[in-house]
């Protein structure tokens, strides 16, 4: 009986902590100068239809711009896609996204593929929902 009561109290406490954190996140205004662009970045390389969210990585996960820029990624739009070594193999070897997405710090780059790889149809759905015109590929 004590175990059930302890687990119940633990669940209540964890729920309260989650709700306070969620409320704080909603109160804080997103600042693009501090957290990076709020809109999703859609990459065509290393494969077509890959999305990246500064908001998810900075505002929500607590990373700073300096955690990735300029060591892993140049602070210039499109620079990663222009690099010849921006490949899935390089990511699996710990470069670019793979520096964190190694299965220790964050989920491994070779798991949960659809978290980033939404494909052409996913990109088209995103563009439709945001009011952008659908691009033909």
C-alpha positions as CSV (number, residue, x, y, z in Angstrom):
1,X,0.0,0.0,0.0
2,X,2.9,2.4,0.8
3,X,4.4,1.7,-2.7
4,X,1.1,2.6,-4.4
5,X,0.8,5.8,-2.3
6,X,4.4,6.7,-3.0
7,X,4.0,6.1,-6.7
8,X,0.8,8.1,-6.8
9,X,2.4,11.1,-5.0
10,X,5.4,10.9,-7.4
11,X,3.1,11.0,-10.4
12,X,1.2,14.0,-9.0
13,X,4.5,15.8,-8.3
14,X,5.9,15.0,-11.8
15,X,2.6,16.2,-13.4
16,X,2.8,19.5,-11.4
17,X,6.4,20.1,-12.4
18,X,5.4,19.4,-16.1
19,X,2.5,21.8,-15.9
20,X,4.6,24.6,-14.3
21,X,7.2,24.2,-17.0
22,X,4.6,24.2,-19.8
23,X,3.0,27.3,-18.4
24,X,6.4,29.1,-18.1
25,X,7.2,28.1,-21.7
26,X,3.8,29.6,-22.9
27,X,4.4,32.8,-21.0
28,X,7.9,33.4,-22.4
29,X,7.8,35.1,-25.8
30,X,9.8,33.5,-28.6
31,X,12.7,35.8,-29.5
32,X,14.3,35.0,-32.9
33,X,17.4,37.1,-32.1
34,X,17.9,34.9,-29.0
35,X,16.7,31.5,-30.3
36,X,17.1,31.6,-34.1
37,X,14.4,31.6,-36.8
38,X,11.1,30.3,-35.6
39,X,10.1,28.9,-39.0
40,X,11.3,25.4,-39.9
41,X,14.3,25.0,-42.1
42,X,13.7,22.6,-44.9
43,X,16.8,20.9,-46.3
44,X,17.2,19.2,-49.7
45,X,20.5,17.6,-48.6
46,X,21.6,15.1,-47.4
47,X,18.3,13.9,-48.7
48,X,15.2,15.8,-49.9
49,X,12.6,16.7,-47.3
50,X,14.5,17.1,-44.1
51,X,13.3,19.6,-41.5
52,X,15.2,21.4,-38.8
53,X,13.7,23.5,-36.0
54,X,15.8,26.1,-34.2
55,X,12.9,26.5,-31.8
56,X,13.0,22.8,-30.8
57,X,16.7,22.8,-30.3
58,X,17.2,26.2,-28.5
59,X,13.9,27.5,-27.0
60,X,12.6,24.0,-26.0
61,X,15.8,21.9,-25.5
62,X,17.8,24.7,-23.9
63,X,20.8,24.8,-26.3
64,X,22.5,28.0,-27.2
65,X,23.4,29.1,-30.7
66,X,27.1,28.6,-29.9
67,X,26.5,24.9,-29.2
68,X,26.2,24.3,-33.0
69,X,27.5,27.5,-34.6
70,X,30.2,27.9,-35.9
71,X,31.8,24.5,-35.0
72,X,29.2,22.2,-36.4
73,X,27.3,24.5,-38.7
74,X,28.3,27.8,-40.3
75,X,26.1,30.7,-39.3
76,X,24.9,31.2,-42.9
77,X,21.7,29.9,-44.4
78,X,22.4,27.1,-46.9
79,X,26.1,26.6,-45.9
80,X,25.6,23.0,-44.7
81,X,23.9,21.9,-47.9
82,X,26.7,23.4,-50.0
83,X,29.3,21.3,-48.1
84,X,30.3,18.2,-50.0
85,X,30.7,16.2,-46.7
86,X,27.1,17.0,-45.5
87,X,26.0,13.4,-46.0
88,X,24.2,10.8,-43.8
89,X,27.5,8.9,-43.5
90,X,29.1,12.0,-42.0
91,X,26.2,12.5,-39.6
92,X,26.4,8.8,-38.6
93,X,30.2,9.4,-38.0
94,X,29.4,12.2,-35.5
95,X,29.7,15.2,-37.8
96,X,27.0,17.9,-38.1
97,X,23.7,16.6,-36.5
98,X,25.5,13.5,-35.4
99,X,27.6,15.4,-32.9
100,X,24.6,15.3,-30.6
101,X,22.3,12.7,-32.3
102,X,24.6,9.9,-31.2
103,X,22.2,7.9,-29.1
104,X,23.7,9.3,-25.9
105,X,23.0,13.0,-25.8
106,X,20.0,12.8,-28.1
107,X,18.4,10.0,-30.1
108,X,20.8,8.4,-32.6
109,X,20.7,9.7,-36.2
110,X,20.0,6.2,-37.5
111,X,16.9,5.9,-35.3
112,X,13.6,7.8,-35.4
113,X,14.3,8.8,-39.0
114,X,10.8,10.4,-39.4
115,X,11.6,13.0,-36.7
116,X,13.6,14.9,-39.3
117,X,13.0,13.1,-42.6
118,X,9.5,14.0,-43.6
119,X,9.9,13.6,-47.3
120,X,8.6,15.5,-50.2
121,X,4.9,14.8,-49.3
122,X,5.6,16.0,-45.7
123,X,7.2,19.2,-47.0
124,X,4.3,19.8,-49.3
125,X,1.8,19.4,-46.4
126,X,3.8,21.8,-44.3
127,X,3.8,24.4,-47.1
128,X,0.1,24.0,-47.6
129,X,-0.7,24.4,-43.9
130,X,1.5,27.5,-43.7
131,X,-0.1,29.1,-46.8
132,X,2.9,28.7,-49.1
133,X,2.3,27.4,-52.6
134,X,3.2,23.8,-53.2
135,X,6.4,23.3,-55.1
136,X,6.6,20.6,-57.8
137,X,9.6,18.3,-57.6
